[in-house]
Every structure is written in structure tokens, then in C-alpha cells.
Amino acid sequence: MARFQTIKGMRDFLPKDAEKLRYVRNTAMEIARLYSFEEIITPVVEHYDLLTAKSGEEIKARMYSFEDLGGRKVALRPEFTASIARLMATSLRNEPKPLKLYSSGTLYRYDEPQFGRYREFWQSNFEIIGSNKPEADAEIIILTDHFMKKLGLSKYLFKIGHVGIMRGLLSQEGADDEQQNRIMQLLDAKRWKEALATSRDFGVSEKSIDVMKHILETKGEDPSKVLPRVEDQLRGCAGSLAATENLQEILGLCRKGGADFEVLVEAGFARGLEYYTGMIFEILVPEMNISIGGGGRYDKLVELFGGEPTPSVGVAHGLDRTALAMENQKAAPRIMKKTVSVIPVNEDAVPKALETALRLRKSGIAADVEVMRRTVSRALQDADRRKSAYALILGPKEIKEGKLTLRDLKEHKQYLISLDEAVRKLLQKK
């Protein structure tokens, strides 16, 4: 048995898995381009106080935190948004709004490893900063739906709610932010009875406790039926009604804007992060029973870090989880591998093979040189195993004539042609 294994919750991505993850990440970058998001890169290590300011107790308890050699308490980032808010309060504070920022990379949480959950994981992150309008929320949802469809996923749904529905009711009952955060954490953990009991302990009236029970039970796939029921239960609570109307408007804009996706509206839905102030959502893959992404509106976080009041909305997509969902739904990555295997017939042909491979690569054609000095037949078998599309064979005769043999490994055809002709032919086939 090998002496060293990966640390629990960490993974090696072997070539096939790395290829799948890279495909999902590249698709996220293409979505960023299509929606005019600019990429930023933030540090993996941040100040502990920054990352815990509004992260929620569960994430705070699972962070990789430590003291560095300078005596500073720091942590590995558990999510991207705190770093984005820091940038908005400092380097980007005077930039014209809205800002549309994209980032991707690894995040770290000390969770118990299980299917789809690791301690090091990959996300793509999209933020629209500076707009308090519902079309910004709709754009984030539409973008996410487009991303899922572009990857070939077919079975997923948006679970969506609005933290203002429950917070509006609790605020009217006099619960402060800290008390509300505790209640929302319990709701996020689906500990509903405990959440109601805690609300009662904080002085929430029995009448409002009863309303909260009804809100938690109010859910469905048709917003036009669910949200009017929420409004009926919240007559007299202006904050909650405004939140409900805001959610109706966001979903209406998504539909009118051409998006078509399954939705589950949950009036009592909560997420673990404390900085959310408005619409929240998660992308669920039912047969896997996990979320592959989520986000929402946060209008006060930048201000908390010393910036100007800056309304914002964003989403994070779990890239490795999304790759799992693709595998589960047999949504194969559309990876076009057109590698050319360059095979020297003997030792004398090796320099020409290296020169030929370099010419191919400079032309944008992926090339793999035979470096084991195998026979041509063995080298062709290896090229087939590696799923090369073509082989270029170089022997004394070909080199003398200034030619090479181009073999199509799928159609089993071959041509004796010049390198220039081979490059043109291969570029046409890309």
C-alpha cells in the first residue's frame, strides 16, 4: 500500500475527470462572455474576519482557518462573494455601475465527505453589482438556466423564494437581525419546529407563529397559484407583501424574457448565508438529491465592508457537482478531440517528427509524438487507444521526397502528401 493518500475530502482529478471538469468550466467562461461578464481572480486565502462577517454559523464552523506566520488569522475561502464585496469596497468602488463580474476556482469547507460533497470543490461565480432592479435578478436566473441547457442537462428545477417574506414578518414582530439570522439558520437546516419554538422564545406572537407555519407549508410549481396564497396569509405585513410582489415580478420577467424552466416556489425557503436580502434560489437535480448551484440578492454586504450602499445579486454554480449531474443524465461533454499522432519509422526520422509536430501545433493542431520508438504497427495501436483522429507517418522514403503519410484512423484511408497539404487538410477537418 502506498505511504501517502489524498487528505480526506480532497481529490485527484485523473485525465478523464479533469477533462469533464474543464469542459464545464470552459462552458461557464463561454456563458460569461455571452452575457458580458468580466473575469476577476481573487486570493484563495483571505482575512478570517472578512469571510465570517455574514457567512452564517454553519459555514463559519466549517472553515479552514489558521494563524499565518505574521500572526494574522486567515482562512481558505469557503465562497466567492465576500471577496467580491471586498473588491467593491476598495479597488472597484469608483467603477461605473453596473459591474458584471465572473470568477471561478476552488473553495474549501470542512464538511463530511459524501456523494457530491467534498472539502475542496470547484465553483463558477457570477455577480451583477449596482442594480436594485428585478431585471438584474432575472438575468442571473436566465443565465443559470442557459448554462444548464448548454451543458445538456434536462432534469433540474429552480427552487426559489424570497428571504424578505419571512424577515418582513419577523421584523414586524420586533425580532432583531441576530434573532432573525438564528431563525433563518434553523429554517435552512429544515429544523422547522425548532425555528418556530425559537421564534416564540424571541417574543413572536402566536398569531404570527401560525402565519409562519402556513408560509412554511406554502409551496408549489405554479407561481401564479402559490404567491397569491402567500399574499392572503400576509395581509397587513407591508415588508412581506413587498417581497412577494418582487418575487412575482422577477419570475414574470424570466418567463416574458423567453426562459423556460421548471420552478418550485417555496415561501419559507432559506439559505445558510446571512447576507441575503431578497430573492434566493437553488438549482436541484431531483434524482441526485443535491443542489448544483444557488444564489440570490444581497444589498448590504459591500456597505458592511466599508463601501457605498451597493445593491447586488449573484449565483455560484458547483462545477464538479454539475459534471456529476451530466454523467448521471448521460449528457456527454461535446469535446472534439482531433489529436494527430506523429510516428517516426526509425531513429533517423525522430528529428523530422519533432519538427513536424511543432509545425502542427503552431498551426493550432494538437499533436502527439511517438516517444517510445515502437514499431509503426504498435504505434498505430497506441494512437487508436488514445483516440487520435489521424496519424502522420515519417520514414526515410517520405522524408527524401519531402512528403509524409497522412492516415485517417477512422475511415482507414491514407494519403502521401506534403506537410503543407496535410496542415490544410487537417485544419479543414477541425
Contacts in CASP RR format, 6 or more apart in sequence:
PFRMAT RR
TARGET T0000
AUTHOR 0000-0000-0000
METHOD contacts of the structure
MODEL  1
MARFQTIKGMRDFLPKDAEKLRYVRNTAMEIARLYSFEEIITPVVEHYDL
LTAKSGEEIKARMYSFEDLGGRKVALRPEFTASIARLMATSLRNEPKPLK
LYSSGTLYRYDEPQFGRYREFWQSNFEIIGSNKPEADAEIIILTDHFMKK
LGLSKYLFKIGHVGIMRGLLSQEGADDEQQNRIMQLLDAKRWKEALATSR
DFGVSEKSIDVMKHILETKGEDPSKVLPRVEDQLRGCAGSLAATENLQEI
LGLCRKGGADFEVLVEAGFARGLEYYTGMIFEILVPEMNISIGGGGRYDK
LVELFGGEPTPSVGVAHGLDRTALAMENQKAAPRIMKKTVSVIPVNEDAV
PKALETALRLRKSGIAADVEVMRRTVSRALQDADRRKSAYALILGPKEIK
EGKLTLRDLKEHKQYLISLDEAVRKLLQKK
6 12 0 8 1.000
7 119 0 8 1.000
8 113 0 8 1.000
8 119 0 8 1.000
9 113 0 8 1.000
9 118 0 8 1.000
9 119 0 8 1.000
9 120 0 8 1.000
10 118 0 8 1.000
10 119 0 8 1.000
10 120 0 8 1.000
11 118 0 8 1.000
11 120 0 8 1.000
13 21 0 8 1.000
17 323 0 8 1.000
19 333 0 8 1.000
19 335 0 8 1.000
20 323 0 8 1.000
20 326 0 8 1.000
20 327 0 8 1.000
20 333 0 8 1.000
21 122 0 8 1.000
21 319 0 8 1.000
21 320 0 8 1.000
21 323 0 8 1.000
23 323 0 8 1.000
23 333 0 8 1.000
23 334 0 8 1.000
23 335 0 8 1.000
24 151 0 8 1.000
24 319 0 8 1.000
24 320 0 8 1.000
24 322 0 8 1.000
24 323 0 8 1.000
24 326 0 8 1.000
24 333 0 8 1.000
25 104 0 8 1.000
25 122 0 8 1.000
25 124 0 8 1.000
25 319 0 8 1.000
27 147 0 8 1.000
27 150 0 8 1.000
27 151 0 8 1.000
28 102 0 8 1.000
28 104 0 8 1.000
28 124 0 8 1.000
28 147 0 8 1.000
28 317 0 8 1.000
28 319 0 8 1.000
29 39 0 8 1.000
29 102 0 8 1.000
29 104 0 8 1.000
29 124 0 8 1.000
30 150 0 8 1.000
31 126 0 8 1.000
31 143 0 8 1.000
31 146 0 8 1.000
31 147 0 8 1.000
31 150 0 8 1.000
32 38 0 8 1.000
32 39 0 8 1.000
32 102 0 8 1.000
32 124 0 8 1.000
32 126 0 8 1.000
34 146 0 8 1.000
35 100 0 8 1.000
35 126 0 8 1.000
35 139 0 8 1.000
35 143 0 8 1.000
36 100 0 8 1.000
37 100 0 8 1.000
37 101 0 8 1.000
37 102 0 8 1.000
37 126 0 8 1.000
38 99 0 8 1.000
38 100 0 8 1.000
38 101 0 8 1.000
38 102 0 8 1.000
39 101 0 8 1.000
39 102 0 8 1.000
39 103 0 8 1.000
40 84 0 8 1.000
40 87 0 8 1.000
40 101 0 8 1.000
40 102 0 8 1.000
40 103 0 8 1.000
41 103 0 8 1.000
42 77 0 8 1.000
42 80 0 8 1.000
42 83 0 8 1.000
42 84 0 8 1.000
42 87 0 8 1.000
42 103 0 8 1.000
43 77 0 8 1.000
43 83 0 8 1.000
44 76 0 8 1.000
44 77 0 8 1.000
44 106 0 8 1.000
44 108 0 8 1.000
45 68 0 8 1.000
45 74 0 8 1.000
45 75 0 8 1.000
45 76 0 8 1.000
45 77 0 8 1.000
46 74 0 8 1.000
46 75 0 8 1.000
46 77 0 8 1.000
46 82 0 8 1.000
46 83 0 8 1.000
46 86 0 8 1.000
47 72 0 8 1.000
47 73 0 8 1.000
47 74 0 8 1.000
47 75 0 8 1.000
48 63 0 8 1.000
48 65 0 8 1.000
48 73 0 8 1.000
48 74 0 8 1.000
48 75 0 8 1.000
49 73 0 8 1.000
50 82 0 8 1.000
50 83 0 8 1.000
50 86 0 8 1.000
50 305 0 8 1.000
51 63 0 8 1.000
51 75 0 8 1.000
51 77 0 8 1.000
51 78 0 8 1.000
51 82 0 8 1.000
52 60 0 8 1.000
52 63 0 8 1.000
52 75 0 8 1.000
53 82 0 8 1.000
53 301 0 8 1.000
53 304 0 8 1.000
53 305 0 8 1.000
54 82 0 8 1.000
54 273 0 8 1.000
54 274 0 8 1.000
54 275 0 8 1.000
54 301 0 8 1.000
54 304 0 8 1.000
55 63 0 8 1.000
55 78 0 8 1.000
55 79 0 8 1.000
55 82 0 8 1.000
55 273 0 8 1.000
55 274 0 8 1.000
56 181 0 8 1.000
56 185 0 8 1.000
56 272 0 8 1.000
56 273 0 8 1.000
56 274 0 8 1.000
57 185 0 8 1.000
58 185 0 8 1.000
58 188 0 8 1.000
58 189 0 8 1.000
58 272 0 8 1.000
59 78 0 8 1.000
59 79 0 8 1.000
59 109 0 8 1.000
59 272 0 8 1.000
59 273 0 8 1.000
62 78 0 8 1.000
62 109 0 8 1.000
62 110 0 8 1.000
62 111 0 8 1.000
63 75 0 8 1.000
63 76 0 8 1.000
63 78 0 8 1.000
63 108 0 8 1.000
63 109 0 8 1.000
63 110 0 8 1.000
64 75 0 8 1.000
64 76 0 8 1.000
64 108 0 8 1.000
64 109 0 8 1.000
64 110 0 8 1.000
64 119 0 8 1.000
65 73 0 8 1.000
65 74 0 8 1.000
65 75 0 8 1.000
65 76 0 8 1.000
66 73 0 8 1.000
66 74 0 8 1.000
66 75 0 8 1.000
67 73 0 8 1.000
67 74 0 8 1.000
68 74 0 8 1.000
76 107 0 8 1.000
76 108 0 8 1.000
77 83 0 8 1.000
77 107 0 8 1.000
77 108 0 8 1.000
78 107 0 8 1.000
78 108 0 8 1.000
78 109 0 8 1.000
79 107 0 8 1.000
79 123 0 8 1.000
79 273 0 8 1.000
79 316 0 8 1.000
80 103 0 8 1.000
80 107 0 8 1.000
80 123 0 8 1.000
80 125 0 8 1.000
80 316 0 8 1.000
81 125 0 8 1.000
81 127 0 8 1.000
81 273 0 8 1.000
81 275 0 8 1.000
81 298 0 8 1.000
81 301 0 8 1.000
81 314 0 8 1.000
81 316 0 8 1.000
82 301 0 8 1.000
83 103 0 8 1.000
84 101 0 8 1.000
84 103 0 8 1.000
84 125 0 8 1.000
84 127 0 8 1.000
84 129 0 8 1.000
84 312 0 8 1.000
85 298 0 8 1.000
85 301 0 8 1.000
85 302 0 8 1.000
85 304 0 8 1.000
85 305 0 8 1.000
85 312 0 8 1.000
86 305 0 8 1.000
88 99 0 8 1.000
88 129 0 8 1.000
88 302 0 8 1.000
88 305 0 8 1.000
88 307 0 8 1.000
88 310 0 8 1.000
88 312 0 8 1.000
89 302 0 8 1.000
89 305 0 8 1.000
89 306 0 8 1.000
89 307 0 8 1.000
92 99 0 8 1.000
93 307 0 8 1.000
93 308 0 8 1.000
97 129 0 8 1.000
97 130 0 8 1.000
97 131 0 8 1.000
97 310 0 8 1.000
98 128 0 8 1.000
98 129 0 8 1.000
98 130 0 8 1.000
98 131 0 8 1.000
98 136 0 8 1.000
99 127 0 8 1.000
99 128 0 8 1.000
99 129 0 8 1.000
99 130 0 8 1.000
100 126 0 8 1.000
100 127 0 8 1.000
100 128 0 8 1.000
100 129 0 8 1.000
101 126 0 8 1.000
101 127 0 8 1.000
101 129 0 8 1.000
102 124 0 8 1.000
102 125 0 8 1.000
102 126 0 8 1.000
102 127 0 8 1.000
103 124 0 8 1.000
103 125 0 8 1.000
104 122 0 8 1.000
104 123 0 8 1.000
104 124 0 8 1.000
104 125 0 8 1.000
104 319 0 8 1.000
105 122 0 8 1.000
105 123 0 8 1.000
105 124 0 8 1.000
105 319 0 8 1.000
106 120 0 8 1.000
106 121 0 8 1.000
106 122 0 8 1.000
107 120 0 8 1.000
107 121 0 8 1.000
107 122 0 8 1.000
107 123 0 8 1.000
108 119 0 8 1.000
108 120 0 8 1.000
108 121 0 8 1.000
109 119 0 8 1.000
109 121 0 8 1.000
110 119 0 8 1.000
111 117 0 8 1.000
111 118 0 8 1.000
111 119 0 8 1.000
113 119 0 8 1.000
115 288 0 8 1.000
115 290 0 8 1.000
116 288 0 8 1.000
116 290 0 8 1.000
116 320 0 8 1.000
116 321 0 8 1.000
116 324 0 8 1.000
117 290 0 8 1.000
118 320 0 8 1.000
121 318 0 8 1.000
121 320 0 8 1.000
121 321 0 8 1.000
122 318 0 8 1.000
122 319 0 8 1.000
122 320 0 8 1.000
123 316 0 8 1.000
123 317 0 8 1.000
123 318 0 8 1.000
123 319 0 8 1.000
124 316 0 8 1.000
124 317 0 8 1.000
124 318 0 8 1.000
124 319 0 8 1.000
125 314 0 8 1.000
125 315 0 8 1.000
125 316 0 8 1.000
125 317 0 8 1.000
126 140 0 8 1.000
126 143 0 8 1.000
126 314 0 8 1.000
126 315 0 8 1.000
126 316 0 8 1.000
127 312 0 8 1.000
127 313 0 8 1.000
127 314 0 8 1.000
128 136 0 8 1.000
128 139 0 8 1.000
128 140 0 8 1.000
128 312 0 8 1.000
128 313 0 8 1.000
128 314 0 8 1.000
129 302 0 8 1.000
129 310 0 8 1.000
129 311 0 8 1.000
129 312 0 8 1.000
130 136 0 8 1.000
130 310 0 8 1.000
130 311 0 8 1.000
130 312 0 8 1.000
131 311 0 8 1.000
131 313 0 8 1.000
132 299 0 8 1.000
132 311 0 8 1.000
134 246 0 8 1.000
134 249 0 8 1.000
134 250 0 8 1.000
134 253 0 8 1.000
135 253 0 8 1.000
136 313 0 8 1.000
137 250 0 8 1.000
137 279 0 8 1.000
137 296 0 8 1.000
137 297 0 8 1.000
137 313 0 8 1.000
138 250 0 8 1.000
138 252 0 8 1.000
138 253 0 8 1.000
138 254 0 8 1.000
138 257 0 8 1.000
138 259 0 8 1.000
140 295 0 8 1.000
140 296 0 8 1.000
140 313 0 8 1.000
140 314 0 8 1.000
140 315 0 8 1.000
141 158 0 8 1.000
141 160 0 8 1.000
141 250 0 8 1.000
141 254 0 8 1.000
141 259 0 8 1.000
141 281 0 8 1.000
141 315 0 8 1.000
142 254 0 8 1.000
142 257 0 8 1.000
142 258 0 8 1.000
142 259 0 8 1.000
143 315 0 8 1.000
144 158 0 8 1.000
144 283 0 8 1.000
144 293 0 8 1.000
144 294 0 8 1.000
144 315 0 8 1.000
144 317 0 8 1.000
145 158 0 8 1.000
145 254 0 8 1.000
145 259 0 8 1.000
145 260 0 8 1.000
145 261 0 8 1.000
146 259 0 8 1.000
147 317 0 8 1.000
148 156 0 8 1.000
148 261 0 8 1.000
148 283 0 8 1.000
148 322 0 8 1.000
151 322 0 8 1.000
151 326 0 8 1.000
151 331 0 8 1.000
152 326 0 8 1.000
152 329 0 8 1.000
152 331 0 8 1.000
153 285 0 8 1.000
153 322 0 8 1.000
153 325 0 8 1.000
153 326 0 8 1.000
153 329 0 8 1.000
153 331 0 8 1.000
154 329 0 8 1.000
154 331 0 8 1.000
155 285 0 8 1.000
155 286 0 8 1.000
155 287 0 8 1.000
155 329 0 8 1.000
156 261 0 8 1.000
156 262 0 8 1.000
156 283 0 8 1.000
156 284 0 8 1.000
156 285 0 8 1.000
156 286 0 8 1.000
156 292 0 8 1.000
156 325 0 8 1.000
157 261 0 8 1.000
157 262 0 8 1.000
157 263 0 8 1.000
157 264 0 8 1.000
157 283 0 8 1.000
157 284 0 8 1.000
157 286 0 8 1.000
158 261 0 8 1.000
158 262 0 8 1.000
158 263 0 8 1.000
158 264 0 8 1.000
158 281 0 8 1.000
158 282 0 8 1.000
158 283 0 8 1.000
158 284 0 8 1.000
159 263 0 8 1.000
159 264 0 8 1.000
159 266 0 8 1.000
159 269 0 8 1.000
159 281 0 8 1.000
159 282 0 8 1.000
159 283 0 8 1.000
159 284 0 8 1.000
159 291 0 8 1.000
160 247 0 8 1.000
160 251 0 8 1.000
160 263 0 8 1.000
160 264 0 8 1.000
160 265 0 8 1.000
160 266 0 8 1.000
160 269 0 8 1.000
160 279 0 8 1.000
160 280 0 8 1.000
160 281 0 8 1.000
161 247 0 8 1.000
161 265 0 8 1.000
161 266 0 8 1.000
161 267 0 8 1.000
161 268 0 8 1.000
161 269 0 8 1.000
161 279 0 8 1.000
161 280 0 8 1.000
161 281 0 8 1.000
162 243 0 8 1.000
162 244 0 8 1.000
162 246 0 8 1.000
162 247 0 8 1.000
162 267 0 8 1.000
162 278 0 8 1.000
162 279 0 8 1.000
162 280 0 8 1.000
163 184 0 8 1.000
163 243 0 8 1.000
163 270 0 8 1.000
163 271 0 8 1.000
163 276 0 8 1.000
163 277 0 8 1.000
163 278 0 8 1.000
163 280 0 8 1.000
164 239 0 8 1.000
164 240 0 8 1.000
164 243 0 8 1.000
164 277 0 8 1.000
164 278 0 8 1.000
165 215 0 8 1.000
165 230 0 8 1.000
165 234 0 8 1.000
165 240 0 8 1.000
165 243 0 8 1.000
165 244 0 8 1.000
165 247 0 8 1.000
165 267 0 8 1.000
165 268 0 8 1.000
166 183 0 8 1.000
166 184 0 8 1.000
166 187 0 8 1.000
166 212 0 8 1.000
166 215 0 8 1.000
166 240 0 8 1.000
166 267 0 8 1.000
166 268 0 8 1.000
166 270 0 8 1.000
167 180 0 8 1.000
167 184 0 8 1.000
167 243 0 8 1.000
168 237 0 8 1.000
168 239 0 8 1.000
168 240 0 8 1.000
168 243 0 8 1.000
169 208 0 8 1.000
169 211 0 8 1.000
169 212 0 8 1.000
169 215 0 8 1.000
169 234 0 8 1.000
169 237 0 8 1.000
169 240 0 8 1.000
170 179 0 8 1.000
170 180 0 8 1.000
170 183 0 8 1.000
170 199 0 8 1.000
170 204 0 8 1.000
171 180 0 8 1.000
171 239 0 8 1.000
172 208 0 8 1.000
172 237 0 8 1.000
172 239 0 8 1.000
172 240 0 8 1.000
173 199 0 8 1.000
173 203 0 8 1.000
173 204 0 8 1.000
173 205 0 8 1.000
173 208 0 8 1.000
174 203 0 8 1.000
175 183 0 8 1.000
175 199 0 8 1.000
175 202 0 8 1.000
175 203 0 8 1.000
175 204 0 8 1.000
179 202 0 8 1.000
181 274 0 8 1.000
182 198 0 8 1.000
183 195 0 8 1.000
183 198 0 8 1.000
183 199 0 8 1.000
183 202 0 8 1.000
184 270 0 8 1.000
184 272 0 8 1.000
184 274 0 8 1.000
185 270 0 8 1.000
185 272 0 8 1.000
185 274 0 8 1.000
186 192 0 8 1.000
186 194 0 8 1.000
186 195 0 8 1.000
186 198 0 8 1.000
187 195 0 8 1.000
187 216 0 8 1.000
187 268 0 8 1.000
187 269 0 8 1.000
187 270 0 8 1.000
188 270 0 8 1.000
188 271 0 8 1.000
188 272 0 8 1.000
192 216 0 8 1.000
195 212 0 8 1.000
196 209 0 8 1.000
196 212 0 8 1.000
196 213 0 8 1.000
199 208 0 8 1.000
199 209 0 8 1.000
199 212 0 8 1.000
200 206 0 8 1.000
200 209 0 8 1.000
204 212 0 8 1.000
211 233 0 8 1.000
211 234 0 8 1.000
214 233 0 8 1.000
215 230 0 8 1.000
215 233 0 8 1.000
215 234 0 8 1.000
215 267 0 8 1.000
215 268 0 8 1.000
216 267 0 8 1.000
216 268 0 8 1.000
218 226 0 8 1.000
218 229 0 8 1.000
218 230 0 8 1.000
218 233 0 8 1.000
218 266 0 8 1.000
218 267 0 8 1.000
218 268 0 8 1.000
219 226 0 8 1.000
219 264 0 8 1.000
219 265 0 8 1.000
219 266 0 8 1.000
219 267 0 8 1.000
219 268 0 8 1.000
220 226 0 8 1.000
220 264 0 8 1.000
220 265 0 8 1.000
220 266 0 8 1.000
221 262 0 8 1.000
221 263 0 8 1.000
221 264 0 8 1.000
221 265 0 8 1.000
222 265 0 8 1.000
223 247 0 8 1.000
223 248 0 8 1.000
223 251 0 8 1.000
223 252 0 8 1.000
223 263 0 8 1.000
223 265 0 8 1.000
226 265 0 8 1.000
226 267 0 8 1.000
227 244 0 8 1.000
227 247 0 8 1.000
227 248 0 8 1.000
227 265 0 8 1.000
227 267 0 8 1.000
230 240 0 8 1.000
230 244 0 8 1.000
230 267 0 8 1.000
231 241 0 8 1.000
231 244 0 8 1.000
234 240 0 8 1.000
234 241 0 8 1.000
234 244 0 8 1.000
235 241 0 8 1.000
243 278 0 8 1.000
244 267 0 8 1.000
246 278 0 8 1.000
246 279 0 8 1.000
247 265 0 8 1.000
247 279 0 8 1.000
250 279 0 8 1.000
251 263 0 8 1.000
251 265 0 8 1.000
254 261 0 8 1.000
264 284 0 8 1.000
269 280 0 8 1.000
270 280 0 8 1.000
271 280 0 8 1.000
271 282 0 8 1.000
271 294 0 8 1.000
271 295 0 8 1.000
271 296 0 8 1.000
273 298 0 8 1.000
275 298 0 8 1.000
275 300 0 8 1.000
275 301 0 8 1.000
275 304 0 8 1.000
276 295 0 8 1.000
276 296 0 8 1.000
276 297 0 8 1.000
276 298 0 8 1.000
277 297 0 8 1.000
277 298 0 8 1.000
277 299 0 8 1.000
277 300 0 8 1.000
278 296 0 8 1.000
278 297 0 8 1.000
278 298 0 8 1.000
278 299 0 8 1.000
279 296 0 8 1.000
279 297 0 8 1.000
279 313 0 8 1.000
280 294 0 8 1.000
280 295 0 8 1.000
280 296 0 8 1.000
280 297 0 8 1.000
281 294 0 8 1.000
281 295 0 8 1.000
281 296 0 8 1.000
281 315 0 8 1.000
282 291 0 8 1.000
282 293 0 8 1.000
282 294 0 8 1.000
282 295 0 8 1.000
283 291 0 8 1.000
283 292 0 8 1.000
283 293 0 8 1.000
283 294 0 8 1.000
283 317 0 8 1.000
284 290 0 8 1.000
284 291 0 8 1.000
284 292 0 8 1.000
285 292 0 8 1.000
285 325 0 8 1.000
285 328 0 8 1.000
285 329 0 8 1.000
287 328 0 8 1.000
288 324 0 8 1.000
288 325 0 8 1.000
288 328 0 8 1.000
290 321 0 8 1.000
291 321 0 8 1.000
292 317 0 8 1.000
292 318 0 8 1.000
292 321 0 8 1.000
292 322 0 8 1.000
292 325 0 8 1.000
293 315 0 8 1.000
293 316 0 8 1.000
293 317 0 8 1.000
293 318 0 8 1.000
293 321 0 8 1.000
293 322 0 8 1.000
294 315 0 8 1.000
294 316 0 8 1.000
294 317 0 8 1.000
295 313 0 8 1.000
295 314 0 8 1.000
295 315 0 8 1.000
295 316 0 8 1.000
296 313 0 8 1.000
296 314 0 8 1.000
296 315 0 8 1.000
297 311 0 8 1.000
297 312 0 8 1.000
297 313 0 8 1.000
297 314 0 8 1.000
298 312 0 8 1.000
298 313 0 8 1.000
298 314 0 8 1.000
299 309 0 8 1.000
299 310 0 8 1.000
299 311 0 8 1.000
299 312 0 8 1.000
300 309 0 8 1.000
301 312 0 8 1.000
302 308 0 8 1.000
302 309 0 8 1.000
302 310 0 8 1.000
302 312 0 8 1.000
303 309 0 8 1.000
303 310 0 8 1.000
325 331 0 8 1.000
326 332 0 8 1.000
326 333 0 8 1.000
336 430 0 8 1.000
337 366 0 8 1.000
337 387 0 8 1.000
337 389 0 8 1.000
338 365 0 8 1.000
338 366 0 8 1.000
338 389 0 8 1.000
338 390 0 8 1.000
338 426 0 8 1.000
338 429 0 8 1.000
338 430 0 8 1.000
339 366 0 8 1.000
339 367 0 8 1.000
339 368 0 8 1.000
339 386 0 8 1.000
339 387 0 8 1.000
339 388 0 8 1.000
339 389 0 8 1.000
340 360 0 8 1.000
340 365 0 8 1.000
340 366 0 8 1.000
340 367 0 8 1.000
340 368 0 8 1.000
340 388 0 8 1.000
340 389 0 8 1.000
340 390 0 8 1.000
340 391 0 8 1.000
340 392 0 8 1.000
340 426 0 8 1.000
341 367 0 8 1.000
341 368 0 8 1.000
341 369 0 8 1.000
341 370 0 8 1.000
341 379 0 8 1.000
341 380 0 8 1.000
341 382 0 8 1.000
341 383 0 8 1.000
341 386 0 8 1.000
341 388 0 8 1.000
341 390 0 8 1.000
341 391 0 8 1.000
341 392 0 8 1.000
342 353 0 8 1.000
342 356 0 8 1.000
342 357 0 8 1.000
342 360 0 8 1.000
342 367 0 8 1.000
342 368 0 8 1.000
342 369 0 8 1.000
342 370 0 8 1.000
342 391 0 8 1.000
342 392 0 8 1.000
342 394 0 8 1.000
343 353 0 8 1.000
343 370 0 8 1.000
343 376 0 8 1.000
343 379 0 8 1.000
343 380 0 8 1.000
343 383 0 8 1.000
343 391 0 8 1.000
343 392 0 8 1.000
343 393 0 8 1.000
343 394 0 8 1.000
344 350 0 8 1.000
344 352 0 8 1.000
344 353 0 8 1.000
344 369 0 8 1.000
344 370 0 8 1.000
344 394 0 8 1.000
344 395 0 8 1.000
345 376 0 8 1.000
345 393 0 8 1.000
345 394 0 8 1.000
345 395 0 8 1.000
345 396 0 8 1.000
346 395 0 8 1.000
346 396 0 8 1.000
347 373 0 8 1.000
348 396 0 8 1.000
349 394 0 8 1.000
349 395 0 8 1.000
349 396 0 8 1.000
349 399 0 8 1.000
352 394 0 8 1.000
352 399 0 8 1.000
353 369 0 8 1.000
353 370 0 8 1.000
353 394 0 8 1.000
354 369 0 8 1.000
356 367 0 8 1.000
356 392 0 8 1.000
356 394 0 8 1.000
356 404 0 8 1.000
356 419 0 8 1.000
357 367 0 8 1.000
357 368 0 8 1.000
357 369 0 8 1.000
359 419 0 8 1.000
359 423 0 8 1.000
360 366 0 8 1.000
360 367 0 8 1.000
360 392 0 8 1.000
360 423 0 8 1.000
360 426 0 8 1.000
361 367 0 8 1.000
363 423 0 8 1.000
363 426 0 8 1.000
363 427 0 8 1.000
364 427 0 8 1.000
365 423 0 8 1.000
365 426 0 8 1.000
365 427 0 8 1.000
365 430 0 8 1.000
368 383 0 8 1.000
368 386 0 8 1.000
368 388 0 8 1.000
370 379 0 8 1.000
370 382 0 8 1.000
372 379 0 8 1.000
372 382 0 8 1.000
374 382 0 8 1.000
376 393 0 8 1.000
379 391 0 8 1.000
380 391 0 8 1.000
380 407 0 8 1.000
380 409 0 8 1.000
383 391 0 8 1.000
383 409 0 8 1.000
384 409 0 8 1.000
388 409 0 8 1.000
389 408 0 8 1.000
389 409 0 8 1.000
389 410 0 8 1.000
389 429 0 8 1.000
390 406 0 8 1.000
390 407 0 8 1.000
390 408 0 8 1.000
390 409 0 8 1.000
390 426 0 8 1.000
391 406 0 8 1.000
391 407 0 8 1.000
391 409 0 8 1.000
392 404 0 8 1.000
392 405 0 8 1.000
392 406 0 8 1.000
392 407 0 8 1.000
392 422 0 8 1.000
393 404 0 8 1.000
393 405 0 8 1.000
393 407 0 8 1.000
394 404 0 8 1.000
394 405 0 8 1.000
398 404 0 8 1.000
398 405 0 8 1.000
398 416 0 8 1.000
402 418 0 8 1.000
402 419 0 8 1.000
403 416 0 8 1.000
403 417 0 8 1.000
403 418 0 8 1.000
404 416 0 8 1.000
404 417 0 8 1.000
404 418 0 8 1.000
404 419 0 8 1.000
404 422 0 8 1.000
405 414 0 8 1.000
405 415 0 8 1.000
405 416 0 8 1.000
406 414 0 8 1.000
406 415 0 8 1.000
406 416 0 8 1.000
406 417 0 8 1.000
406 422 0 8 1.000
406 425 0 8 1.000
406 426 0 8 1.000
407 413 0 8 1.000
407 414 0 8 1.000
408 414 0 8 1.000
415 425 0 8 1.000
417 425 0 8 1.000
END
